[in-house]
Structure formats: structure tokens, C-alpha cells
């Protein structure tokens, strides 16, 4: 069985850190908490749960802090978590099985990362992250913000355990933008991945024209990771829509088709485009195509599970009703209900089809 050091960087997390550390109780052999300047009881909360607490001055560079935390580790593998991450009880057995079966020569273990959840607690947005790294692999974090470790060498994907990101309060909304702007003020040339995420920060701050220009530059370079390029096409489309530039928004979506058969997320975006314009046959085509697309979680893509079942079905219900085919509309509504039997839209539609409602 492998041994694990949990390596964390924290600041003012007294409200979330106990929940995180309690969730990994008995799963790791060592807990390293690197404090970057807390002014609350974060340190005490960590010490009470057996952590080794080390101070590290915050330099507005996440990679520096994470690499420092890894350098404190003594076990075979480093596991990283943020303070508002947890390993939910249903994944503990899978995590223990991973520890028992993982070959020690593995360099990186990729685990699902669930960061948004539906009313029933099901993940609605998920992707794989490099979660455990062999301490002596030489692999280190890169990037001042949206930092990552390239998954190279002997990489293992493990589906039986996952990490859930469960925020309890908003963070600093300006932090990431501030870090990127500091890098630029220092004359730093942003790498393609940094361009992609900087554009996202600009868009989040309402600076849509700057964001779309940067996404265009990122895509035109052809140097970014393909998953970031695919996501950039979708982000760019939404940015153009917010600017009222509809032709460019549609062109951004179709630009993603150059990378091969579309993912269900892109199909749903295209379906939505036509649906919003009342072009229901075209919308239905794309929603039906979404239902044929396989999920490719291990690609590293951002995955919206609803796009592979519930969302196309509930939209197809509306499409076919408005195309004059209520029987097929109800069929798709029932398919949507198979995915989410307690969903309000599905239940509303069923009442309508039973005649309990006077209009759609």
C-alpha cells in the first residue's frame, strides 16, 4: 500500500478547513498545511487535527506555494486539496482501494473533480485533475494562478474516488485578475494556457471586448491545449452574445467543429442557438446529436453531465411540441424524467400532457 502526504495551502480558512481534514481522516499518513498569512484560527484548526503547519509568505503565485507544500512532504505520494474540498463518504472506500492497488512507480493519479451540484446532490460540472503526484517524480506546479501539473509519465485514471469542491462563501473575485495584471506589468508574456484563463477573468469582470480579443488571439495561435481551445470557442461565443454580436457568436461555435466530432456540450450550445431563434428542426437536430455523443471524461475536458441526457431530452420535448408532434414531445419528456425524476420542468410537462394544465 502506498503512503500519502496531504499538502495544502490555506489562508483564513477556519470555517472550512476542519470539514476538509475530517473528510480525509485515516486516508493519509501525513498532513502538511502551509499557511500563507491567516489571521483567524486556521492554524489552531489544523493543529487540532494532527497537521504539521508551516508558514509561507504569500507572493501572489499559487505554484510557488504549492511546490513549497510538496517540498515539506515525506511520504510516497502528495495529495493536494483546497480548504473547501472534501472527499465525500461514498468515495472513501474507492480511495482506500486506490491506495491498496496503486503501483508505486505511478507518477500521477487523475481523479474526478466535482465542482457544481444539482438539487439532488448529483455532479453537474466535473473534470479530471491531477490529484496525487509521486513525491520523487520531479513533477512540479506551473502557473501563478490556475496552476497545474502536467500529467506525464506513468499516469493512472481512477474513477472510484473523487474530490468535491463545496464552497461555503465567495472568495476574492479580483484576486486572479490582479495576479495576471501583475504578471503583465512585469513584462511577462503569457503562455497560451494563461491567455485562456486571463480572458475568462476579463469576461467575468465585464471586460468583454478585451476578453474576446484575447480568446481570438489564443485560438489563432493554435498553440493551446486542444481542450482549452474547444472551451475557448464556447466561451468566445457567449462573450460575443453578451456584446450583441450574434454572427460572430455563431461563428465561434462552428469554429470548434474543426477539432473533430462535437462533444455533447457543444451540441447543446448549437441547439440553444437555434432554439432561441425559433428554428426548432435545427435545434432538434443538435439536441438529438448530443444524445449520441460519448462522454470523454478522461480527455481532461470540462464535462456537464446534463448535456449527455437530461438537457437535450427536456429541450427536445419543447422542440417537438412546437413542431406539432406532442406524442414525440412527451416521449422525450419521459426520457428526461428518467434522468431526473424529481425535476420541476419534467413534472410540469407531465402535468401538462395529462391535461392538468391549460397551456404550455
C-alpha positions as CSV (number, residue, x, y, z in Angstrom):
1,X,0.0,0.0,0.0
2,X,1.3,3.4,-0.9
3,X,1.6,6.2,1.6
4,X,0.3,9.8,1.2
5,X,1.1,13.3,2.4
6,X,-1.8,15.7,2.2
7,X,-0.4,19.0,1.1
8,X,-2.5,22.1,1.4
9,X,-2.1,25.9,1.1
10,X,-4.5,27.9,3.2
11,X,-5.4,31.4,4.4
12,X,-8.2,32.3,6.8
13,X,-10.0,29.0,6.4
14,X,-11.1,28.3,9.9
15,X,-14.6,27.7,8.8
16,X,-13.8,25.2,6.0
17,X,-10.5,23.5,6.9
18,X,-12.0,21.3,9.7
19,X,-14.5,19.8,7.3
20,X,-11.8,19.1,4.7
21,X,-9.4,17.5,7.2
22,X,-12.1,15.4,8.8
23,X,-13.1,14.1,5.4
24,X,-9.6,12.6,4.8
25,X,-9.2,11.2,8.3
26,X,-7.5,7.8,8.1
27,X,-6.9,8.2,4.4
28,X,-3.5,9.8,4.6
29,X,-0.3,9.3,6.7
30,X,0.7,12.9,6.9
31,X,-1.0,16.3,6.8
32,X,1.0,19.4,5.7
33,X,-0.8,22.7,6.0
34,X,1.1,25.7,4.6
35,X,-0.3,28.9,6.0
36,X,0.1,32.0,3.8
37,X,-0.9,34.6,6.3
38,X,-4.1,33.6,8.2
39,X,-5.5,36.0,10.8
40,X,-8.1,33.6,12.2
41,X,-8.0,30.2,13.9
42,X,-6.8,28.3,10.8
43,X,-3.6,27.3,12.4
44,X,-5.3,26.0,15.5
45,X,-7.9,24.1,13.5
46,X,-5.1,22.4,11.6
47,X,-3.0,21.6,14.7
48,X,-6.0,20.1,16.4
49,X,-6.3,17.6,13.6
50,X,-2.7,16.5,13.7
51,X,-1.4,18.6,10.9
52,X,2.1,20.0,10.6
53,X,1.7,23.7,10.0
54,X,4.4,25.7,8.1
55,X,4.3,29.4,7.3
56,X,5.0,30.7,3.8
57,X,4.7,34.4,2.8
58,X,2.1,34.9,0.1
59,X,3.8,36.0,-3.2
60,X,0.7,36.1,-5.4
61,X,1.9,32.9,-7.0
62,X,0.0,29.7,-6.3
63,X,2.6,27.4,-7.9
64,X,5.3,28.7,-5.5
65,X,3.1,28.0,-2.5
66,X,2.0,24.5,-3.7
67,X,5.6,23.5,-4.6
68,X,6.7,24.6,-1.2
69,X,3.9,22.4,0.4
70,X,5.1,19.4,-1.7
71,X,8.7,20.0,-0.5
72,X,7.6,19.5,3.1
73,X,6.2,16.1,2.4
74,X,7.9,12.8,3.5
75,X,5.5,10.1,2.1
76,X,5.5,8.4,-1.3
77,X,2.7,10.5,-2.8
78,X,1.5,14.1,-2.4
79,X,-2.3,14.7,-2.4
80,X,-3.4,18.2,-2.8
81,X,-6.7,19.7,-1.7
82,X,-8.1,23.2,-1.2
83,X,-9.7,24.0,2.1
84,X,-13.2,23.9,0.6
85,X,-12.6,20.5,-1.0
86,X,-13.8,17.3,0.6
87,X,-13.7,13.6,-0.1
88,X,-17.3,12.6,0.4
89,X,-18.1,9.4,2.4
90,X,-19.2,7.5,-0.7
91,X,-15.7,7.8,-2.1
92,X,-13.7,6.7,0.9
93,X,-13.8,3.0,0.1
94,X,-12.7,3.8,-3.5
95,X,-9.8,5.9,-2.2
96,X,-8.7,3.2,0.1
97,X,-8.8,0.7,-2.8
98,X,-6.7,3.1,-4.8
99,X,-4.1,3.2,-2.0
100,X,-4.0,-0.6,-1.9
101,X,-3.8,-1.2,-5.6
102,X,-1.8,1.7,-7.0
103,X,1.6,0.6,-8.4
104,X,4.3,2.6,-6.5
105,X,6.0,3.6,-9.8
106,X,2.9,5.6,-10.8
107,X,3.8,9.3,-11.4
108,X,0.3,10.9,-11.4
109,X,-3.2,9.8,-10.4
110,X,-6.1,11.6,-12.1
111,X,-9.3,11.8,-10.1
112,X,-12.7,13.3,-10.9
113,X,-13.2,16.8,-9.5
114,X,-16.8,17.7,-8.9
115,X,-17.3,21.4,-8.6
116,X,-21.1,22.0,-9.1
117,X,-24.1,20.0,-8.0
118,X,-27.8,19.7,-8.8
119,X,-30.7,19.7,-6.4
120,X,-30.3,16.0,-5.7
121,X,-26.6,16.4,-5.0
122,X,-25.6,14.9,-8.3
123,X,-22.5,16.5,-10.0
124,X,-23.4,18.9,-12.8
125,X,-19.9,20.0,-13.7
126,X,-16.9,17.8,-13.4
127,X,-13.5,17.1,-14.8
128,X,-10.3,15.1,-14.1
129,X,-7.5,16.7,-12.1
130,X,-4.0,15.6,-11.3
131,X,-4.7,14.7,-7.7
132,X,-1.9,12.5,-6.4
133,X,1.7,13.0,-7.5
134,X,4.6,10.7,-6.7
135,X,6.9,12.8,-4.5
136,X,10.1,11.8,-6.2
137,X,8.7,12.1,-9.8
138,X,10.2,15.6,-10.2
139,X,6.9,17.0,-11.4
140,X,6.0,20.4,-10.1
141,X,3.3,23.0,-10.3
142,X,3.3,25.6,-13.0
143,X,1.4,28.9,-13.3
144,X,0.9,31.7,-10.9
145,X,-2.8,31.2,-11.0
146,X,-5.0,28.3,-12.4
147,X,-1.8,26.3,-11.6
148,X,-1.4,22.8,-12.9
149,X,1.0,19.9,-13.0
150,X,1.3,18.4,-16.5
151,X,0.1,14.7,-16.2
152,X,3.1,13.0,-17.8
153,X,5.0,9.7,-17.1
154,X,3.1,6.8,-15.7
155,X,-0.5,8.2,-15.4
156,X,-3.4,6.4,-13.8
157,X,-7.1,7.4,-14.1
158,X,-9.2,6.3,-11.2
159,X,-13.0,6.6,-11.3
160,X,-13.9,5.1,-7.9
161,X,-12.8,8.1,-5.9
162,X,-13.4,11.8,-6.4
163,X,-12.9,15.1,-4.8
164,X,-15.9,17.5,-4.3
165,X,-15.4,21.3,-4.3
166,X,-18.0,22.6,-1.9
167,X,-17.7,26.3,-1.4
168,X,-19.3,27.9,1.7
169,X,-18.6,31.5,0.9
170,X,-17.4,33.7,-2.0
171,X,-13.7,34.2,-2.4
172,X,-11.8,37.3,-3.6
173,X,-13.4,38.0,-7.0
174,X,-10.5,40.2,-8.1
175,X,-7.6,38.0,-7.0
176,X,-6.9,36.1,-10.2
177,X,-7.3,39.2,-12.4
178,X,-4.9,41.0,-10.1
179,X,-2.3,38.3,-10.4
180,X,-2.5,38.3,-14.2
181,X,-2.2,42.1,-14.4
182,X,0.8,42.0,-12.1
183,X,2.5,39.5,-14.4
184,X,1.7,41.7,-17.4
185,X,3.0,44.8,-15.6
186,X,6.3,42.9,-15.1
187,X,6.6,42.4,-18.9
188,X,5.6,38.8,-18.7
189,X,4.5,37.2,-22.0
190,X,1.5,35.0,-21.1
191,X,1.6,31.3,-22.1
192,X,-1.3,30.0,-24.1
193,X,-3.0,28.4,-21.1
194,X,-2.6,31.7,-19.2
195,X,-4.2,33.6,-22.1
196,X,-7.2,31.3,-22.0
197,X,-7.8,31.8,-18.3
198,X,-6.9,35.6,-18.3
199,X,-9.6,36.0,-21.0
200,X,-12.1,34.3,-18.6
201,X,-11.2,36.6,-15.8
202,X,-11.6,39.6,-18.1
203,X,-15.1,38.4,-19.2
204,X,-16.0,37.8,-15.5
205,X,-15.2,41.4,-14.8
206,X,-17.4,42.7,-17.7
207,X,-14.4,43.5,-20.0
208,X,-16.0,41.6,-22.9
209,X,-14.2,43.2,-25.8
210,X,-10.8,42.6,-24.2
211,X,-11.8,39.1,-23.4
212,X,-13.0,38.2,-26.9
213,X,-9.9,39.8,-28.5
214,X,-7.7,37.6,-26.2
215,X,-9.6,34.5,-27.0
216,X,-9.3,35.2,-30.7
217,X,-5.6,35.6,-30.2
218,X,-5.4,32.4,-28.3
219,X,-7.3,30.5,-30.9
220,X,-5.4,32.0,-33.8
221,X,-2.1,30.9,-32.3
222,X,-3.1,27.3,-32.4
223,X,-0.7,26.7,-29.5
224,X,-3.1,26.0,-26.7
225,X,-4.1,22.6,-25.4
226,X,-7.0,21.3,-27.5
227,X,-9.4,21.1,-24.6
228,X,-8.7,24.8,-23.8
229,X,-9.3,25.6,-27.5
230,X,-12.6,23.8,-27.6
231,X,-13.7,25.6,-24.4
232,X,-12.4,28.9,-25.7
233,X,-14.8,28.6,-28.7
234,X,-17.7,28.2,-26.4
235,X,-16.6,31.0,-24.1
236,X,-15.9,33.3,-27.0
237,X,-19.4,32.6,-28.4
238,X,-21.0,33.6,-25.1
239,X,-18.9,36.7,-24.9
240,X,-20.0,37.8,-28.4
241,X,-23.6,37.2,-27.5
242,X,-23.2,39.4,-24.5
243,X,-21.8,42.1,-26.8
244,X,-24.8,41.7,-29.2
245,X,-22.5,40.3,-32.0
246,X,-24.6,37.3,-32.9
247,X,-22.9,36.4,-36.2
248,X,-19.6,36.2,-34.5
249,X,-21.1,34.2,-31.7
250,X,-22.3,31.5,-34.1
251,X,-19.0,31.5,-36.0
252,X,-17.2,30.9,-32.7
253,X,-19.3,27.8,-32.0
254,X,-18.8,26.4,-35.5
255,X,-15.1,27.0,-35.2
256,X,-15.0,24.3,-32.6
257,X,-16.0,21.7,-35.2
258,X,-12.6,21.9,-36.8
259,X,-11.3,19.8,-33.9
260,X,-13.4,16.8,-34.8
261,X,-16.8,15.4,-33.8
262,X,-18.5,17.7,-31.3
263,X,-18.9,17.0,-27.7
264,X,-22.4,17.0,-26.2
265,X,-21.8,20.4,-24.6
266,X,-21.1,22.0,-28.0
267,X,-24.2,20.3,-29.5
268,X,-26.3,21.7,-26.7
269,X,-24.9,25.2,-27.4
270,X,-25.7,24.9,-31.0
271,X,-29.2,23.5,-30.2
272,X,-29.7,26.5,-27.9
273,X,-28.6,28.9,-30.7
274,X,-31.4,27.7,-33.0
275,X,-33.9,27.2,-30.2
276,X,-33.6,30.8,-29.1
277,X,-34.4,31.8,-32.7
278,X,-37.4,29.6,-33.0
279,X,-35.7,27.3,-35.5
280,X,-36.9,24.1,-33.9
281,X,-36.0,21.5,-36.5
282,X,-32.4,22.7,-36.5
283,X,-32.4,22.9,-32.7
284,X,-33.8,19.3,-32.5
285,X,-31.0,18.1,-34.8
286,X,-28.3,19.3,-32.5
287,X,-30.1,18.1,-29.3
288,X,-30.5,14.7,-30.8
289,X,-26.9,14.7,-31.8
290,X,-25.9,15.5,-28.2
291,X,-27.7,12.3,-27.1
292,X,-25.4,10.2,-29.4
293,X,-22.1,11.7,-28.2
294,X,-20.0,9.7,-25.8
295,X,-18.6,11.3,-22.6
296,X,-14.9,11.6,-22.7
297,X,-14.1,12.4,-19.1
298,X,-10.5,11.2,-19.4
299,X,-9.7,13.8,-22.0
300,X,-9.4,16.4,-19.3
301,X,-12.4,18.3,-20.7
302,X,-14.9,20.2,-18.6
303,X,-17.9,17.9,-18.5
304,X,-21.5,18.9,-18.0
305,X,-23.3,15.5,-17.4
306,X,-26.7,17.0,-18.1
307,X,-25.7,17.6,-21.7
308,X,-25.4,13.8,-22.2
309,X,-29.0,13.1,-21.2
310,X,-31.4,15.3,-19.3
311,X,-30.8,18.7,-21.0
312,X,-31.2,17.5,-24.6
313,X,-34.3,15.5,-23.7
314,X,-36.1,18.3,-21.9
315,X,-35.3,20.7,-24.8
316,X,-36.4,18.1,-27.4
317,X,-39.7,17.9,-25.6
318,X,-40.3,21.6,-26.2
319,X,-39.0,21.4,-29.8
320,X,-41.2,18.6,-30.9
321,X,-44.3,20.1,-29.2
322,X,-43.8,23.4,-31.0
323,X,-43.2,21.4,-34.2
324,X,-46.6,19.9,-33.8
325,X,-45.7,16.4,-32.6
326,X,-47.0,16.1,-29.0
327,X,-46.5,12.4,-28.8
328,X,-42.8,12.6,-29.5
329,X,-42.6,15.6,-27.2
330,X,-44.0,13.5,-24.3
331,X,-41.6,10.7,-25.2
332,X,-38.6,13.0,-24.8
333,X,-40.1,14.4,-21.6
334,X,-40.3,10.9,-20.1
335,X,-36.7,10.3,-21.1
336,X,-35.8,13.5,-19.3
337,X,-37.6,12.2,-16.3
338,X,-35.6,9.0,-16.3
339,X,-32.5,11.1,-15.7
340,X,-34.1,13.5,-13.1
341,X,-37.5,12.1,-11.8
342,X,-37.9,15.0,-9.4
343,X,-37.0,17.8,-11.8
344,X,-39.7,20.6,-11.7
345,X,-39.6,21.0,-15.5
346,X,-40.2,17.3,-16.2
347,X,-43.0,17.2,-13.6
348,X,-44.6,20.4,-15.0
349,X,-44.6,18.9,-18.5
350,X,-46.1,15.7,-17.3
351,X,-49.0,17.6,-15.7
352,X,-49.5,19.4,-19.0
353,X,-49.5,16.2,-21.1
354,X,-52.1,14.7,-18.6
355,X,-54.3,17.7,-19.2
356,X,-53.8,19.2,-15.7
357,X,-52.6,22.5,-17.2
358,X,-54.4,24.6,-19.7
359,X,-51.5,25.8,-21.8
360,X,-47.8,25.0,-22.5
